[in-house]
Amino acid sequence: MDPLSWVDEQLTQLERADLLRTLPPPLRTAGASVELDGQTVVNFASNDYLALAADSRLIDAATRACHSSGVGRAASPLISGRSEIHDCLEQQLAKFQRTEAALLFPTSFAANAGIIPALVDRGDAIYGDAKNHASIIDGCRLARAERHIYPHADLDTLEQLLRQGSKFRRRLIVTDSLFSMDGDLAPIPQLAALAEQYQAMLMVDEAHAIGVFGENGRGAVEHFAVADPQLESRVHIRVGTFAKSLGSAGGFVCGSAPLIKWLSNRARTYVFSTAQPAGIAAAGAVALDLVASEPERRNLLLKKAQRLRQLLNQRGWDTGASVSQIIPIKIGSPAATMRLSEQLRQRGYWAPGIRPPSVPDHDCLLRLGLTAAHSDEMIASFVQTLEQVREYA
Ligand SMILES: *Cc1c(COP(=O)(O)O)cnc(C)c1O
């Protein structure tokens, strides 16, 4: 018997449950309007929130860095992989997030998978939001600490768990700041208060909020810090990615100098992985500059998102708790969600259907990722088209 015959059986099961995923056709670039199978479609399927992924300034910086520093780094940072470009970018990141230090990872998935096991071990405890990103969940699984999952944003349950957990050596509360499927914000001020009260570390992943939220684009922590200027210093571990609004790639963590030193010694995805390519780091540095010099990108984006939510809600579509550029349209079953997505695509709109394991069973949704490049016209005509395909839901 073929030892891999189970794969076909499993794939058939996924297909029967409407859960089989297939790759979309390859795309030339990200953008609000893209060529898909020879058809021009309005693209709501990307996280290129500030429309920087194909910006010529990032491309030029990446090209120059490739010429000066090569394509690959050929070693991990602790051996010989770190260039001056990386050194500058880490300093720029620390300055941007107003922390003592920062550390670059190949991706933010790698950052979470490496950081969490470096913070907690046997005899420790982790408290994580039920809707945390898969990379946080995997980081928690890799740590040998006891794991406690609290229902999404449920502070009462979290406090109860913390109260019962005084026996643990170290404790870590970890959450997304802007949730990737629902587009809602974690209650960061309240989480910081609980962390303080129960002497826990607080780790916040700003992957979707960096560049979009906060007066200076530092993320949701900065957004909430308007009411409490001390808040930023009370979030001990701040993770982010260059791969979404910053238009490049690579993960990072910002925090105190001793914390960063510890992570560079103990986060296995840092120690045992080749340094980020210099071209990618150089593009990230330009993106951070643009977040500072072009605040209108994020301001307009959030205004457009509010308008789109309003148009959808007026027509009876449920956008859940979204307050951001991530707008879910809640549908329910996988089959109805995929039907609707397909009908929209035939009419020139790419709004991906999101199914388990990205969301719980029967919480399937169309996920709209709005970007600074979406025009008012695109938004209005999308809402009209959605009305035309309503019967498929
Ligand atoms: C997308 C995402 C990541 C992964 O980021 P990459 O840099 O693409 O690996 C990590 N955390 C959260 C919350 C995310 O949404």
The ligand as an SDF file (V2000), in Angstrom:
LIG
                    3D

 15 15  0  0  0  0  0  0  0  0999 V2000
   -0.0320   38.1760    9.1830 C   0  0  0  0  0  0  0  0  0  0  0  0
    0.2630   38.0500   10.6220 C   0  0  0  0  0  0  0  0  0  0  0  0
    1.4850   37.5350   11.0530 C   0  0  0  0  0  0  0  0  0  0  0  0
    2.4930   36.9570   10.0850 C   0  0  0  0  0  0  0  0  0  0  0  0
    3.2120   37.9700    9.4630 O   0  0  0  0  0  0  0  0  0  0  0  0
    4.2940   37.5690    8.3540 P   0  0  0  0  0  0  0  0  0  0  0  0
    5.3470   38.6130    8.4770 O   0  0  0  0  0  0  0  0  0  0  0  0
    3.5700   37.5940    7.0560 O   0  0  0  0  0  0  0  0  0  0  0  0
    4.8070   36.2100    8.6960 O   0  0  0  0  0  0  0  0  0  0  0  0
    1.7470   37.5050   12.4010 C   0  0  0  0  0  0  0  0  0  0  0  0
    0.8580   37.9590   13.3060 N   0  0  0  0  0  0  0  0  0  0  0  0
   -0.3370   38.4420   12.9260 C   0  0  0  0  0  0  0  0  0  0  0  0
   -1.2970   38.9410   13.9610 C   0  0  0  0  0  0  0  0  0  0  0  0
   -0.6710   38.4980   11.5780 C   0  0  0  0  0  0  0  0  0  0  0  0
   -1.8590   38.9480   11.1990 O   0  0  0  0  0  0  0  0  0  0  0  0
  1  2  1  0
  2  3  1  0
  2 14  2  0
  3  4  1  0
  3 10  2  0
  4  5  1  0
  5  6  1  0
  6  7  2  0
  6  8  1  0
  6  9  1  0
 10 11  1  0
 11 12  2  0
 12 13  1  0
 12 14  1  0
 14 15  1  0
M  END
$$$$
